[in-house]
Amino acid sequence: MIPSLVDRSQYPGLGDHVYLNQASLGLIAQPAATAMHTFLENVARHGNIYMSDSDETGYFTTLRGHGAKLFHAHLSNVAIIASASEILGQFPLLLRLEKGDSVLAVSSDFPAVTRPWLRQSLLGNGTVRFVDDLSGCDLTESLIDAVDEHTRVISVSMVQYATGTAVDVARLARTAAEAGALLIVDATQAAGAVAVDISTLLADAVITSGYKWLGGHGGVALAIVAERLCQQVPVLPGWMSAPTPFEFDARIVAFAPDARRFTLSTMSYVSIAGLSASIGQLLAVGEREIEAHARKLAALLIEGVREHGWTPFRDIDSVSACPHIVALRHEREPAAAAVERLRTRGIICSERGNRVRISLAPYNDSNDVSAVVEALRCEGRE
């Protein structure tokens, strides 16, 4: 028996469901939900009665501190943003590609990572070149091999959302530096599930949504921005991006001297309260423990379903595999139909890229894996 790493009673949905979908809309643990409800009831609904200007900026400070610990980053490099897409959409305008420059990306990556660059290419500002995430190839090697003298930016997810393929960001960062290119990494499908150590990854920017694996709710995200980008003038100058936001002066524009310059405005403070609590819980459990737990469950899952005709996009011992996302395919069983039938059994997962995508989180245990193995055994019969 492989027990869960956390108290399953903190997740009411687990009472009557097997939840294997943290990579989509993640479950929110009771401590985070309590923090959000408490903020809403005791602070937010009362306007400024219980929230001063300094209190408002203090919510950002608390979350930045938690984010710095999670990413092993310096506080000055942490920005609080409303969504990953918000800052991913700014980078193409911030970096000003010229004709002949190219951006390297993965053809099956999450659209928020690629579409801002594609928009710029439509306007004649550089081109986007794609590499494919193939099960028989090392995606990191494919990206490195595609870098050439025209590459100015590499924009990629650390873990591919549809396949669970992991990119070796540190290796890719070294290649990018040698080519004089910037490396922009979306860690939304990695942060909170595996260690994301900025001090070793050396990417120019690492962004993550606050929901999914971080266990928060929508409306807040984190960005770790390297020093050279922190010196750039933001494309979108918000009122919160000033050194002292509440010193209002509409006649001037000034920016915080660090990553705070990318924080635009008032956002979901309820979500900030929840994310601060959920990251605190993740730090208490431990990144390495969370990753090792998922690896044990993934090995059990792959072994169990393989004999019923389901094959993973990558085996768990593959150099490009991550443990917490397992993408399964069956020669005779359409993934979408399998996912719908699993739902009728109370098993929640997703179809992505014509594969059944299984997410393995700290609250999952071997009983959850046994349930999905049994269900896929039935679905895989002739």
C-alpha positions as a Python dict, from the first residue, in 0.01 Angstrom:
ca = {
    (1, 'M'): (0, 0, 0),
    (2, 'I'): (130, 344, -99),
    (3, 'P'): (-47, 596, 129),
    (4, 'S'): (-115, 957, 39),
    (5, 'L'): (133, 1221, 154),
    (6, 'V'): (-137, 1449, 293),
    (7, 'D'): (-460, 1410, 485),
    (8, 'R'): (-721, 1312, 226),
    (9, 'S'): (-1000, 1451, 443),
    (10, 'Q'): (-873, 1799, 348),
    (11, 'Y'): (-1021, 1735, 0),
    (12, 'P'): (-1399, 1677, 21),
    (13, 'G'): (-1416, 1567, -343),
    (14, 'L'): (-1216, 1255, -264),
    (15, 'G'): (-1503, 1117, -60),
    (16, 'D'): (-1687, 992, -367),
    (17, 'H'): (-1441, 1042, -652),
    (18, 'V'): (-1100, 922, -760),
    (19, 'Y'): (-940, 1251, -868),
    (20, 'L'): (-655, 1221, -1117),
    (21, 'N'): (-686, 1561, -1280),
    (22, 'Q'): (-464, 1804, -1087),
    (23, 'A'): (-302, 1900, -1419),
    (24, 'S'): (-633, 2054, -1525),
    (25, 'L'): (-833, 2211, -1243),
    (26, 'G'): (-661, 2107, -924),
    (27, 'L'): (-827, 2022, -597),
    (28, 'I'): (-791, 2288, -327),
    (29, 'A'): (-702, 2164, 22),
    (30, 'Q'): (-894, 2278, 327),
    (31, 'P'): (-618, 2509, 461),
    (32, 'A'): (-622, 2711, 137),
    (33, 'A'): (-1002, 2711, 121),
    (34, 'T'): (-1018, 2824, 485),
    (35, 'A'): (-770, 3105, 415),
    (36, 'M'): (-983, 3225, 124),
    (37, 'H'): (-1311, 3206, 317),
    (38, 'T'): (-1155, 3381, 616),
    (39, 'F'): (-1022, 3663, 401),
    (40, 'L'): (-1355, 3704, 224),
    (41, 'E'): (-1558, 3706, 545),
    (42, 'N'): (-1324, 3901, 774),
    (43, 'V'): (-1159, 4142, 532),
    (44, 'A'): (-1271, 4164, 169),
    (45, 'R'): (-1643, 4209, 223),
    (46, 'H'): (-1575, 4505, 457),
    (47, 'G'): (-1391, 4720, 203),
    (48, 'N'): (-1125, 4935, 370),
    (49, 'I'): (-1258, 4896, 722),
    (50, 'Y'): (-1011, 4616, 791),
    (51, 'M'): (-768, 4666, 501),
    (52, 'S'): (-540, 4966, 482),
    (53, 'D'): (-318, 5062, 188),
    (54, 'S'): (-19, 4904, 359),
    (55, 'D'): (-222, 4588, 427),
    (56, 'E'): (-299, 4565, 55),
    (57, 'T'): (66, 4574, -50),
    (58, 'G'): (144, 4338, 236),
    (59, 'Y'): (-56, 4058, 74),
    (60, 'F'): (183, 4071, -221),
    (61, 'T'): (485, 4070, 10),
    (62, 'T'): (372, 3755, 190),
    (63, 'L'): (311, 3563, -131),
    (64, 'R'): (640, 3681, -281),
    (65, 'G'): (818, 3539, 22),
    (66, 'H'): (650, 3202, -20),
    (67, 'G'): (726, 3205, -392),
    (68, 'A'): (1092, 3282, -328),
    (69, 'K'): (1118, 2980, -98),
    (70, 'L'): (939, 2749, -339),
    (71, 'F'): (1159, 2847, -634),
    (72, 'H'): (1481, 2895, -435),
    (73, 'A'): (1489, 3246, -577),
    (74, 'H'): (1582, 3589, -448),
    (75, 'L'): (1283, 3793, -335),
    (76, 'S'): (1374, 4074, -576),
    (77, 'N'): (1318, 3840, -873),
    (78, 'V'): (962, 3739, -778),
    (79, 'A'): (664, 3907, -943),
    (80, 'I'): (298, 3852, -854),
    (81, 'I'): (74, 3857, -1161),
    (82, 'A'): (-291, 3780, -1233),
    (83, 'S'): (-218, 3489, -1468),
    (84, 'A'): (67, 3319, -1649),
    (85, 'S'): (-80, 3435, -1980),
    (86, 'E'): (-62, 3797, -1863),
    (87, 'I'): (317, 3807, -1854),
    (88, 'L'): (375, 3551, -2130),
    (89, 'G'): (185, 3787, -2357),
    (90, 'Q'): (414, 4077, -2268),
    (91, 'F'): (749, 3915, -2344),
    (92, 'P'): (729, 3935, -2728),
    (93, 'L'): (663, 4309, -2701),
    (94, 'L'): (931, 4354, -2436),
    (95, 'L'): (1207, 4177, -2630),
    (96, 'R'): (1147, 4341, -2971),
    (97, 'L'): (1243, 4076, -3224),
    (98, 'E'): (1371, 4192, -3560),
    (99, 'K'): (1327, 4051, -3908),
    (100, 'G'): (1539, 3738, -3937),
    (101, 'D'): (1517, 3653, -3566),
    (102, 'S'): (1346, 3332, -3469),
    (103, 'V'): (1171, 3187, -3167),
    (104, 'L'): (1202, 2817, -3090),
    (105, 'A'): (899, 2637, -2946),
    (106, 'V'): (732, 2297, -2918),
    (107, 'S'): (450, 2227, -3165),
    (108, 'S'): (223, 2062, -2907),
    (109, 'D'): (295, 2300, -2618),
    (110, 'F'): (23, 2487, -2432),
    (111, 'P'): (-104, 2771, -2657),
    (112, 'A'): (-34, 3045, -2402),
    (113, 'V'): (337, 2970, -2448),
    (114, 'T'): (338, 3005, -2827),
    (115, 'R'): (56, 3232, -2938),
    (116, 'P'): (207, 3566, -2826),
    (117, 'W'): (512, 3489, -3043),
    (118, 'L'): (296, 3374, -3333),
    (119, 'R'): (110, 3705, -3319),
    (120, 'Q'): (437, 3891, -3353),
    (121, 'S'): (540, 3673, -3646),
    (122, 'L'): (213, 3764, -3822),
    (123, 'L'): (320, 4127, -3791),
    (124, 'G'): (658, 4049, -3946),
    (125, 'N'): (852, 4058, -3619),
    (126, 'G'): (1053, 3739, -3636),
    (127, 'T'): (941, 3384, -3707),
    (128, 'V'): (847, 3088, -3489),
    (129, 'R'): (1007, 2749, -3552),
    (130, 'F'): (865, 2435, -3395),
    (131, 'V'): (1008, 2102, -3287),
    (132, 'D'): (788, 1800, -3219),
    (133, 'D'): (752, 1614, -2891),
    (134, 'L'): (804, 1255, -3011),
    (135, 'S'): (788, 961, -2771),
    (136, 'G'): (1106, 805, -2910),
    (137, 'C'): (1314, 1122, -2885),
    (138, 'D'): (1460, 1335, -2609),
    (139, 'L'): (1274, 1665, -2639),
    (140, 'T'): (1560, 1857, -2479),
    (141, 'E'): (1799, 1721, -2742),
    (142, 'S'): (1555, 1811, -3018),
    (143, 'L'): (1535, 2169, -2894),
    (144, 'I'): (1911, 2199, -2856),
    (145, 'D'): (1969, 2061, -3206),
    (146, 'A'): (1726, 2318, -3349),
    (147, 'V'): (1907, 2621, -3203),
    (148, 'D'): (2093, 2818, -3469),
    (149, 'E'): (2243, 3162, -3525),
    (150, 'H'): (1897, 3314, -3578),
    (151, 'T'): (1749, 3189, -3250),
    (152, 'R'): (1679, 3480, -3015),
    (153, 'V'): (1423, 3322, -2783),
    (154, 'I'): (1333, 2972, -2668),
    (155, 'S'): (981, 2959, -2522),
    (156, 'V'): (884, 2624, -2375),
    (157, 'S'): (698, 2451, -2092),
    (158, 'M'): (916, 2271, -1841),
    (159, 'V'): (667, 1982, -1848),
    (160, 'Q'): (446, 1932, -2152),
    (161, 'Y'): (82, 1938, -2046),
    (162, 'A'): (-44, 1669, -2285),
    (163, 'T'): (234, 1409, -2262),
    (164, 'G'): (418, 1470, -1935),
    (165, 'T'): (744, 1511, -2125),
    (166, 'A'): (1001, 1695, -1913),
    (167, 'V'): (1253, 1942, -2054),
    (168, 'D'): (1599, 1965, -1898),
    (169, 'V'): (1585, 2340, -1845),
    (170, 'A'): (1941, 2369, -1712),
    (171, 'R'): (2086, 2206, -2026),
    (172, 'L'): (1867, 2416, -2249),
    (173, 'A'): (1967, 2733, -2063),
    (174, 'R'): (2336, 2665, -2130),
    (175, 'T'): (2266, 2625, -2501),
    (176, 'A'): (2054, 2939, -2505),
    (177, 'A'): (2329, 3139, -2336),
    (178, 'E'): (2588, 3017, -2586),
    (179, 'A'): (2360, 3123, -2872),
    (180, 'G'): (2281, 3460, -2714),
    (181, 'A'): (1915, 3365, -2682),
    (182, 'L'): (1668, 3419, -2399),
    (183, 'L'): (1494, 3123, -2235),
    (184, 'I'): (1132, 3171, -2124),
    (185, 'V'): (990, 2876, -1929),
    (186, 'D'): (631, 2803, -1830),
    (187, 'A'): (654, 2584, -1519),
    (188, 'T'): (278, 2558, -1462),
    (189, 'Q'): (283, 2178, -1501),
    (190, 'A'): (598, 2142, -1289),
    (191, 'A'): (591, 2382, -992),
    (192, 'G'): (442, 2210, -690),
    (193, 'A'): (491, 1863, -838),
    (194, 'V'): (869, 1856, -887),
    (195, 'A'): (1152, 2075, -766),
    (196, 'V'): (1192, 2399, -963),
    (197, 'D'): (1519, 2551, -844),
    (198, 'I'): (1589, 2882, -1016),
    (199, 'S'): (1948, 2884, -894),
    (200, 'T'): (2026, 2578, -1107),
    (201, 'L'): (1785, 2625, -1398),
    (202, 'L'): (1924, 2967, -1497),
    (203, 'A'): (1632, 3054, -1724),
    (204, 'D'): (1560, 3421, -1798),
    (205, 'A'): (1201, 3389, -1680),
    (206, 'V'): (1003, 3109, -1514),
    (207, 'I'): (627, 3150, -1488),
    (208, 'T'): (361, 2941, -1319),
    (209, 'S'): (-12, 2964, -1270),
    (210, 'G'): (-127, 2959, -909),
    (211, 'Y'): (-379, 2682, -953),
    (212, 'K'): (-315, 2321, -1069),
    (213, 'W'): (-14, 2178, -883),
    (214, 'L'): (32, 2476, -652),
    (215, 'G'): (-312, 2406, -510),
    (216, 'G'): (-455, 2757, -534),
    (217, 'H'): (-744, 2913, -725),
    (218, 'G'): (-744, 3115, -1047),
    (219, 'G'): (-665, 3485, -1049),
    (220, 'V'): (-303, 3485, -932),
    (221, 'A'): (28, 3356, -1070),
    (222, 'L'): (402, 3384, -1005),
    (223, 'A'): (692, 3487, -1227),
    (224, 'I'): (1061, 3460, -1149),
    (225, 'V'): (1234, 3717, -1366),
    (226, 'A'): (1611, 3739, -1421),
    (227, 'E'): (1799, 4061, -1349),
    (228, 'R'): (1841, 4163, -1712),
    (229, 'L'): (1466, 4147, -1768),
    (230, 'C'): (1400, 4332, -1444),
    (231, 'Q'): (1585, 4628, -1596),
    (232, 'Q'): (1349, 4641, -1895),
    (233, 'V'): (1067, 4893, -1910),
    (234, 'P'): (740, 4694, -1880),
    (235, 'V'): (510, 4695, -2179),
    (236, 'L'): (208, 4736, -1954),
    (237, 'P'): (275, 4997, -1683),
    (238, 'G'): (23, 4931, -1407),
    (239, 'W'): (-31, 5142, -1100),
    (240, 'M'): (104, 4861, -879),
    (241, 'S'): (430, 4851, -1077),
    (242, 'A'): (550, 5175, -916),
    (243, 'P'): (812, 5176, -638),
    (244, 'T'): (548, 5301, -391),
    (245, 'P'): (208, 5223, -551),
    (246, 'F'): (-3, 5438, -319),
    (247, 'E'): (190, 5758, -389),
    (248, 'F'): (-43, 5847, -675),
    (249, 'D'): (83, 6090, -937),
    (250, 'A'): (-72, 6064, -1282),
    (251, 'R'): (195, 6292, -1433),
    (252, 'I'): (487, 6050, -1400),
    (253, 'V'): (569, 5687, -1468),
    (254, 'A'): (819, 5512, -1244),
    (255, 'F'): (886, 5145, -1190),
    (256, 'A'): (991, 4934, -894),
    (257, 'P'): (1363, 4849, -914),
    (258, 'D'): (1295, 4473, -924),
    (259, 'A'): (1040, 4218, -1049),
    (260, 'R'): (760, 4407, -874),
    (261, 'R'): (750, 4627, -1184),
    (262, 'F'): (557, 4347, -1359),
    (263, 'T'): (274, 4350, -1102),
    (264, 'L'): (0, 4552, -1267),
    (265, 'S'): (-288, 4626, -1035),
    (266, 'T'): (-545, 4516, -782),
    (267, 'M'): (-613, 4145, -830),
    (268, 'S'): (-784, 3856, -657),
    (269, 'Y'): (-661, 3896, -300),
    (270, 'V'): (-884, 3603, -206),
    (271, 'S'): (-674, 3388, -441),
    (272, 'I'): (-354, 3540, -302),
    (273, 'A'): (-458, 3434, 48),
    (274, 'G'): (-534, 3082, -72),
    (275, 'L'): (-212, 3047, -270),
    (276, 'S'): (-1, 3163, 24),
    (277, 'A'): (-160, 2889, 237),
    (278, 'S'): (-128, 2618, -29),
    (279, 'I'): (239, 2692, -101),
    (280, 'G'): (304, 2680, 271),
    (281, 'Q'): (150, 2333, 278),
    (282, 'L'): (363, 2220, -19),
    (283, 'L'): (680, 2345, 146),
    (284, 'A'): (592, 2155, 464),
    (285, 'V'): (546, 1829, 272),
    (286, 'G'): (866, 1877, 67),
    (287, 'E'): (928, 1893, -309),
    (288, 'R'): (1147, 1583, -323),
    (289, 'E'): (894, 1380, -124),
    (290, 'I'): (612, 1488, -355),
    (291, 'E'): (809, 1391, -665),
    (292, 'A'): (915, 1054, -519),
    (293, 'H'): (553, 979, -422),
    (294, 'A'): (431, 1044, -777),
    (295, 'R'): (709, 828, -918),
    (296, 'K'): (601, 528, -709),
    (297, 'L'): (240, 570, -814),
    (298, 'A'): (333, 619, -1180),
    (299, 'A'): (539, 299, -1185),
    (300, 'L'): (247, 109, -1031),
    (301, 'L'): (3, 260, -1280),
    (302, 'I'): (211, 189, -1591),
    (303, 'E'): (279, -168, -1484),
    (304, 'G'): (-90, -226, -1414),
    (305, 'V'): (-236, -90, -1737),
    (306, 'R'): (27, -215, -1979),
    (307, 'E'): (-101, -573, -1970),
    (308, 'H'): (-441, -441, -2076),
    (309, 'G'): (-308, -272, -2389),
    (310, 'W'): (-251, 79, -2253),
    (311, 'T'): (95, 224, -2323),
    (312, 'P'): (248, 541, -2178),
    (313, 'F'): (383, 818, -2398),
    (314, 'R'): (705, 778, -2201),
    (315, 'D'): (807, 505, -1959),
    (316, 'I'): (872, 625, -1607),
    (317, 'D'): (1247, 555, -1637),
    (318, 'S'): (1280, 759, -1956),
    (319, 'V'): (1517, 1055, -1933),
    (320, 'S'): (1236, 1282, -2059),
    (321, 'A'): (958, 1148, -1836),
    (322, 'C'): (809, 1330, -1540),
    (323, 'P'): (641, 1121, -1270),
    (324, 'H'): (324, 1318, -1208),
    (325, 'I'): (167, 1320, -1557),
    (326, 'V'): (116, 987, -1734),
    (327, 'A'): (-35, 994, -2083),
    (328, 'L'): (-186, 660, -2192),
    (329, 'R'): (-299, 534, -2532),
    (330, 'H'): (-477, 218, -2646),
    (331, 'E'): (-476, 92, -3004),
    (332, 'R'): (-849, 17, -3003),
    (333, 'E'): (-987, 247, -2736),
    (334, 'P'): (-1040, 619, -2820),
    (335, 'A'): (-913, 827, -2528),
    (336, 'A'): (-1212, 1062, -2517),
    (337, 'A'): (-1455, 771, -2488),
    (338, 'A'): (-1242, 608, -2216),
    (339, 'V'): (-1231, 933, -2014),
    (340, 'E'): (-1609, 968, -2030),
    (341, 'R'): (-1662, 610, -1918),
    (342, 'L'): (-1412, 656, -1636),
    (343, 'R'): (-1615, 955, -1521),
    (344, 'T'): (-1925, 736, -1491),
    (345, 'R'): (-1722, 532, -1239),
    (346, 'G'): (-1632, 846, -1044),
    (347, 'I'): (-1277, 857, -1182),
    (348, 'I'): (-1186, 1208, -1300),
    (349, 'C'): (-905, 1260, -1553),
    (350, 'S'): (-864, 1430, -1893),
    (351, 'E'): (-821, 1353, -2260),
    (352, 'R'): (-529, 1540, -2412),
    (353, 'G'): (-379, 1466, -2753),
    (354, 'N'): (-596, 1154, -2791),
    (355, 'R'): (-447, 1010, -2472),
    (356, 'V'): (-588, 950, -2127),
    (357, 'R'): (-393, 1190, -1909),
    (358, 'I'): (-353, 1079, -1548),
    (359, 'S'): (-232, 1330, -1288),
    (360, 'L'): (-73, 1195, -970),
    (361, 'A'): (-86, 1434, -675),
    (362, 'P'): (17, 1412, -306),
    (363, 'Y'): (-339, 1322, -203),
    (364, 'N'): (-347, 1017, -433),
    (365, 'D'): (-268, 669, -306),
    (366, 'S'): (-231, 319, -449),
    (367, 'N'): (-605, 256, -410),
    (368, 'D'): (-665, 536, -661),
    (369, 'V'): (-420, 372, -901),
    (370, 'S'): (-587, 32, -854),
    (371, 'A'): (-926, 185, -933),
    (372, 'V'): (-811, 334, -1263),
    (373, 'V'): (-618, 19, -1357),
    (374, 'E'): (-931, -191, -1304),
    (375, 'A'): (-1145, 56, -1499),
    (376, 'L'): (-901, 68, -1792),
    (377, 'R'): (-878, -311, -1786),
    (378, 'C'): (-1251, -323, -1847),
    (379, 'E'): (-1242, -52, -2112),
    (380, 'G'): (-951, -220, -2292),
    (381, 'R'): (-1124, -555, -2343),
    (382, 'E'): (-1210, -664, -2695),
}
